């Protein structure tokens, strides 16, 4: 279903960020943030989701007649999650435990039908996907005619392979589902190298671990002339290029896009990364939430 109006929810374990998009345009005045209540019961979490959607409907007053053409409601949701069917399999991660095995699509639609929003929007479609994929899908709107590998590097490494604005999940040229995090690199998984913990482990090996020092502080040290910190990020760029090279050779992307918290240190590893990937354009994007919201909307295009 194509939807001219999309309610977008970026769901995390601590906060839920939400907005309304109209024909792929973010309505800035509707952007809002809520606590996630991720430790509560199924009923409380479902009620909270319906309350957020009702709040978005109240903020969206400009042209509600567009509901008649269909309303899209899109969620980014942490995994493990069956995104196609809308079923959560989160367990043992200290968040959303009460949703294990629950079909969120059915639960939410049942509750929404009893609300004013459910009466106004006769045709509602709910879709789910992970945040890394949707950030990449949103970012790909900047380069609609290109093949792109998009990475989100933070607590872990998210990845998505995109061809002309479409997410590719199955192809001989990419790993299963387009996921790089669980692929091997040297003596470990990619996720353990290219993530916050990967950088902190490398810092520990250089004797740079101390209370209060995280990736942000290491980046500041590098910018302030600390050679050990600078070498840490230079090595990160070299290693990232080495890891990406075989996937680039197979997928042949026009461009690599990097987002996530580690993208804020892109200036510190950019040169080394580019020296290892001389034939591929590489950019970083800071405004992850903007592109994630846009990616949610593009699911309904």
C-alpha positions as CSV (number, residue, x, y, z in Angstrom):
1,X,0.0,0.0,0.0
2,X,1.3,3.4,-0.9
3,X,0.7,5.9,1.9
4,X,0.8,9.7,1.5
5,X,0.8,10.1,5.3
6,X,3.2,8.1,7.5
7,X,3.5,8.0,11.2
8,X,7.1,7.1,12.0
9,X,8.3,5.7,15.3
10,X,12.0,5.0,16.0
11,X,11.9,2.6,18.9
12,X,14.8,2.2,21.3
13,X,15.1,0.6,24.7
14,X,15.1,3.9,26.5
15,X,13.3,6.4,24.2
16,X,10.9,6.4,21.3
17,X,11.3,9.2,18.8
18,X,8.4,9.9,16.4
19,X,7.0,12.2,13.7
20,X,4.6,12.5,10.9
21,X,5.7,12.6,7.2
22,X,3.6,13.8,4.4
23,X,4.6,12.6,0.9
24,X,8.1,11.8,2.3
25,X,8.4,15.3,3.9
26,X,9.1,15.4,7.6
27,X,6.7,17.7,9.4
28,X,9.2,19.2,11.8
29,X,6.5,20.5,14.2
30,X,5.3,16.9,14.8
31,X,8.7,15.6,16.0
32,X,8.4,14.3,19.5
33,X,10.1,12.0,22.0
34,X,8.7,9.6,24.6
35,X,10.1,7.3,27.2
36,X,10.0,3.7,25.9
37,X,8.5,2.0,29.0
38,X,10.4,-1.1,27.7
39,X,10.3,-2.9,31.1
40,X,6.6,-2.8,31.5
41,X,3.8,-5.3,30.7
42,X,2.5,-6.2,27.2
43,X,-0.7,-4.3,27.9
44,X,1.1,-1.2,29.1
45,X,3.5,-1.1,26.2
46,X,0.7,-1.5,23.7
47,X,-1.3,1.2,25.4
48,X,1.7,3.4,25.3
49,X,2.2,2.8,21.5
50,X,-1.4,3.7,20.8
51,X,-1.0,6.8,23.0
52,X,2.0,7.9,20.9
53,X,0.1,7.4,17.6
54,X,-2.9,9.3,19.0
55,X,-0.5,12.1,20.0
56,X,0.9,12.2,16.5
57,X,-2.6,12.4,15.1
58,X,-3.3,15.3,17.3
59,X,-0.2,17.1,16.1
60,X,-1.1,16.4,12.5
61,X,-3.9,18.8,11.7
62,X,-3.0,20.2,8.3
63,X,-4.7,17.8,6.0
64,X,-6.1,14.8,7.6
65,X,-8.2,14.0,4.6
66,X,-5.2,12.3,3.2
67,X,-5.9,9.5,5.6
68,X,-8.6,8.5,3.1
69,X,-5.8,7.3,0.8
70,X,-4.3,5.2,3.5
71,X,-2.2,5.7,6.6
72,X,1.2,4.1,6.9
73,X,2.6,3.4,10.4
74,X,6.3,2.4,10.4
75,X,8.5,1.3,13.3
76,X,12.1,0.7,13.7
77,X,12.4,-1.9,16.3
78,X,15.4,-3.6,18.1
79,X,16.1,-7.2,17.2
80,X,15.8,-10.1,17.2
81,X,12.6,-9.4,15.4
82,X,10.6,-10.9,12.6
83,X,10.2,-7.7,10.6
84,X,8.1,-9.1,7.8
85,X,5.5,-10.5,10.2
86,X,5.8,-8.0,13.0
87,X,6.8,-10.4,15.8
88,X,9.3,-9.6,18.5
89,X,11.8,-12.2,19.7
90,X,13.7,-10.0,22.1
91,X,14.8,-12.0,25.2
92,X,17.5,-11.5,27.8
93,X,18.3,-8.0,26.6
94,X,16.6,-6.1,29.5
95,X,14.0,-4.5,27.3
96,X,10.6,-5.4,25.7
97,X,10.8,-8.8,27.4
98,X,7.0,-8.9,27.6
99,X,6.6,-8.7,23.8
100,X,8.4,-12.0,23.2
101,X,6.5,-14.0,20.5
102,X,3.8,-11.3,20.2
103,X,2.5,-10.2,16.8
104,X,2.7,-6.4,17.3
105,X,1.0,-5.7,14.0
106,X,-2.2,-7.6,15.0
107,X,-2.1,-6.3,18.6
108,X,-1.8,-2.6,17.5
109,X,-4.3,-2.8,14.7
110,X,-6.9,-4.3,17.0
111,X,-6.4,-1.5,19.5
112,X,-6.3,1.3,16.8
113,X,-9.6,0.2,15.4
114,X,-11.2,1.3,18.6
115,X,-9.7,4.8,18.5
116,X,-10.7,8.0,16.6
117,X,-7.6,7.5,14.4
118,X,-8.8,4.1,13.5
119,X,-12.2,5.4,12.4
120,X,-10.7,8.3,10.4
121,X,-8.1,6.1,8.6
122,X,-10.0,3.3,7.0
123,X,-6.9,1.7,5.5
124,X,-3.9,1.4,7.9
125,X,-0.8,-0.5,7.1
126,X,1.9,-1.3,9.8
127,X,5.5,-2.1,8.8
128,X,8.6,-2.9,10.8
129,X,12.3,-2.9,10.0
130,X,15.6,-2.4,11.8
131,X,17.0,1.1,12.3
132,X,20.2,0.5,10.3
133,X,18.4,-0.5,7.2
134,X,16.0,2.4,7.4
135,X,18.8,4.9,8.0
136,X,20.4,3.6,4.8
137,X,17.1,3.6,2.9
138,X,16.5,7.2,3.9
139,X,20.1,8.2,3.1
140,X,19.8,6.5,-0.4
141,X,17.3,9.2,-1.4
142,X,20.3,11.5,-1.8
143,X,21.7,9.1,-4.5
144,X,18.6,7.5,-6.0
145,X,20.4,6.1,-9.0
146,X,23.3,4.5,-7.2
147,X,24.3,1.2,-5.6
148,X,25.2,1.9,-1.9
149,X,26.6,0.1,1.1
150,X,25.4,1.9,4.2
151,X,27.0,1.2,7.6
152,X,25.8,2.4,11.0
153,X,28.6,2.1,13.5
154,X,27.8,2.5,17.2
155,X,27.2,-0.1,19.9
156,X,27.3,-2.6,17.0
157,X,27.6,-2.5,13.3
158,X,24.5,-2.2,11.2
159,X,24.6,-2.6,7.4
160,X,22.3,-2.5,4.4
161,X,23.0,-2.9,0.7
162,X,20.8,-0.7,-1.6
163,X,20.4,-0.7,-5.3
164,X,18.5,2.3,-6.9
165,X,16.6,3.0,-3.7
166,X,15.7,-0.6,-2.9
167,X,17.0,-2.7,0.0
168,X,18.7,-5.9,-1.3
169,X,18.4,-8.8,1.1
170,X,19.2,-11.7,-1.1
171,X,21.8,-11.8,-3.8
172,X,25.0,-13.7,-4.5
173,X,27.0,-10.4,-4.1
174,X,26.0,-9.8,-0.5
175,X,25.9,-11.8,2.8
176,X,22.6,-13.2,4.0
177,X,20.1,-10.5,4.6
178,X,22.8,-7.9,3.9
179,X,24.1,-8.3,7.5
180,X,27.8,-7.8,8.0
181,X,27.9,-7.8,11.8
182,X,28.1,-11.6,12.0
183,X,30.6,-12.2,9.3
184,X,34.2,-13.2,10.2
185,X,37.0,-10.7,10.2
186,X,40.4,-11.9,11.2
187,X,40.0,-13.7,14.5
188,X,36.5,-12.5,15.4
189,X,33.1,-11.2,14.1
190,X,32.9,-7.9,12.3
191,X,30.7,-6.6,15.0
192,X,33.4,-7.0,17.6
193,X,35.9,-5.0,15.6
194,X,33.9,-2.2,14.2
195,X,31.8,-0.9,17.2
196,X,32.2,1.1,20.4
197,X,33.5,-2.0,22.2
198,X,35.9,-2.7,19.3
199,X,37.4,0.8,19.6
200,X,37.6,0.6,23.4
201,X,39.3,-2.8,23.2
202,X,41.9,-1.4,20.8
203,X,42.4,1.5,23.1
204,X,42.9,-0.9,26.0
205,X,45.6,-2.7,24.0
206,X,47.4,0.7,23.7
207,X,47.1,1.3,27.4
208,X,44.5,4.1,27.0
209,X,41.8,2.8,29.3
210,X,40.8,4.9,32.3
211,X,37.6,5.9,34.0
212,X,35.5,8.3,32.0
213,X,37.3,7.7,28.7
214,X,34.9,6.6,25.9
215,X,35.1,6.9,22.2
216,X,34.1,10.6,22.4
217,X,37.0,11.4,24.7
218,X,39.4,9.4,22.6
219,X,38.3,11.4,19.6
220,X,38.9,14.7,21.5
221,X,42.3,13.4,22.5
222,X,43.2,12.7,18.9
223,X,42.1,16.1,17.7
224,X,44.1,17.7,20.5
225,X,47.3,16.1,19.2
226,X,47.5,12.8,21.2
227,X,49.5,10.6,18.8
228,X,48.4,7.3,20.4
229,X,44.7,8.2,20.1
230,X,45.4,9.4,16.5
231,X,47.0,6.1,15.7
232,X,44.0,4.3,17.1
233,X,41.6,5.9,14.7
234,X,44.0,5.6,11.8
235,X,44.2,1.9,12.4
236,X,40.4,1.8,12.6
237,X,40.2,3.3,9.1
238,X,42.8,0.9,7.7
239,X,40.9,-2.1,9.2
240,X,37.5,-0.9,8.0
241,X,38.8,-0.6,4.5
242,X,40.3,-4.0,4.6
243,X,37.1,-5.5,5.9
244,X,34.9,-3.7,3.3
245,X,37.1,-4.5,0.3
246,X,35.8,-8.0,-0.6
247,X,32.2,-6.8,-0.2
248,X,32.9,-3.9,-2.5
249,X,34.5,-6.1,-5.1
250,X,31.3,-8.3,-5.1
251,X,28.6,-5.7,-4.9
252,X,30.4,-2.9,-6.8
253,X,28.7,0.1,-5.0
254,X,29.1,3.6,-6.2
255,X,29.3,4.8,-2.7
256,X,29.8,3.9,1.0
257,X,27.7,5.9,3.5
258,X,28.6,5.8,7.2
259,X,26.3,6.8,10.0
260,X,25.9,6.1,13.7
261,X,27.7,7.5,16.8
262,X,31.1,6.5,15.4
263,X,30.5,8.6,12.3
264,X,31.1,11.6,14.5
265,X,34.8,10.6,14.5
266,X,34.8,10.2,10.7
267,X,37.3,13.0,10.2
268,X,39.8,10.9,12.3
269,X,39.7,7.8,10.1
270,X,38.5,9.1,6.8
271,X,41.9,9.5,5.2
272,X,43.0,6.0,6.0
273,X,39.7,4.5,4.9
274,X,39.9,6.4,1.6
275,X,43.5,5.3,1.0
276,X,42.3,1.7,1.2
277,X,39.2,2.2,-0.9
278,X,40.5,4.5,-3.7
279,X,37.8,3.6,-6.2
280,X,34.8,4.1,-4.0
281,X,33.3,7.4,-2.8
282,X,32.8,7.5,1.0
283,X,30.7,10.0,3.0
284,X,29.4,10.3,6.5
285,X,26.0,11.6,7.6
286,X,25.4,13.0,11.1
287,X,21.6,13.4,11.2
288,X,20.7,9.8,11.7
289,X,17.2,10.5,13.0
290,X,16.3,12.6,9.9
291,X,17.3,9.8,7.5
292,X,15.8,7.1,9.6
293,X,12.4,8.9,9.6
294,X,12.7,9.3,5.8
295,X,13.6,5.6,5.5
296,X,10.4,4.7,7.4
297,X,8.4,6.7,5.0
298,X,10.1,5.2,2.0
299,X,8.9,1.7,3.1
300,X,5.4,2.8,1.9
301,X,6.5,4.3,-1.4
